[in-house]
Amino acid sequence: MQTFDMIVIGSGPAGQRAAIQAAKSGRHVAVIERAEAVGGTSVNTGTIPSKTMREAVLHLSGYNYQDIYGSNYRVKEKITMADLVFRVQHVIKTEIDVTQGQLSRNNIEVLFGAASFVDPNTLRVTNLRGSVDYQAAKIVIATGTKPAGSAKVPIDGRRIVNSDQILQMQEIPKTLIVVGGGVIGVEYTCMFCILGVRVILVEKRPRLLEFADAEIVEALSYHLRDRRVTLRLNEGVSSVEAAADGSVVANLESNKKLSGDALLYAVGRQGNVDELNLAAAGIEADSRGRIPVDENFVTKQPHIYAVGDVIGFPSLASVSMEQGRIAAANACGIAAHSNPATYPYGIYTIPEISFIGKTEEQLTDEDVPYEVGVAYYREIARGQIRGDTTGRLKIIFHRETREILGVHIIGEGASELVHIGQAVLTLKGKIDYFVDTVFNYPTLAECYKAAAFNGINKLARF
């Protein structure tokens, strides 16, 4: 039986970083991957495909230039699913090659097949050629997630799809029902409405993206409605059926009926643990397939770690990478730590949303005295040049210490722009830093200076 110092189950962002960290620490490492290609959900069906599709939509629709050349401006008049898939497949192939190359350069052995525990230190890998057992002193579970299903929603991969099946749709529908107002549902809602699809978004909660700043989400909701998206909030779906005429009908719990050409079911995700036989390892997962871990990502078994989406929120590829690195470093006896309070969030809606730190709602609940400074893209030269006059940047800071508490942005480039705020917040900088700093002109980074002046001017009133 072949033995390794560490076996990582899953080659997505968390698994890849865990394996490379261990390999660079001098360990003999193997990665088990169930799919035919490395990269996990992130590269093959999730993060990379969806963000590439977003870029294809923005480019082909001419969205970013419509404020300048008019609302009828298009790069391509009739956009098809084939147009979107072409760009996505190109990027996926490149990312798979990059991931495979990184694993190979670090002498990490990739074992293709489904993994399952035989005992706490032994894993069985099963593929078309049979089964082989492997042992390891340390094991990292990084199996990620899959779209959650429901008996009420008969997914068929054609008219009724989950988020992994979007690119399998044969054509762009005229009307799309999206069930789920979380990150995935809202991102795809934005893409399809930009393509001219009439989208109906159904969400059981009273607002979209409940973990994000309310003002920023309100701005996004305005943009969606302006693009003719119908928001059905506080509504649950009781059943879905494929009608004989080729349409899809969603029956709501309020007895309303919605009809569309297709339906996207995006209500959460489930941990990929069904095939792992966790009981043999002395580990349990909850009802959503999430594996409980401590602050060092250790499970009930001291030599078994779990990282990435399989442990739950925040389920961000960037955070999963960091979790994988920290878990592997700890497993190798190397001190490693990171502060989740300084992790940025990127939501690739249209317009983009990104933020770091506390929201106004959180600070209000905590009785923290704060002030807010806001800058609008339309008042910044780069915003006019780029044709994005709808974006805004909001800085939240402590009224007394003036320390930065949060940065919230909506607008194109938000996920890049937020990193300036991240650096200052992490270093416990104050709002005065942005007043005293000179930014290149014209840039969107100037929003920080404008927002800082706006916030400090409010303090001067008292």
Disulfide bonds with the S-S distance in Angstrom:
none
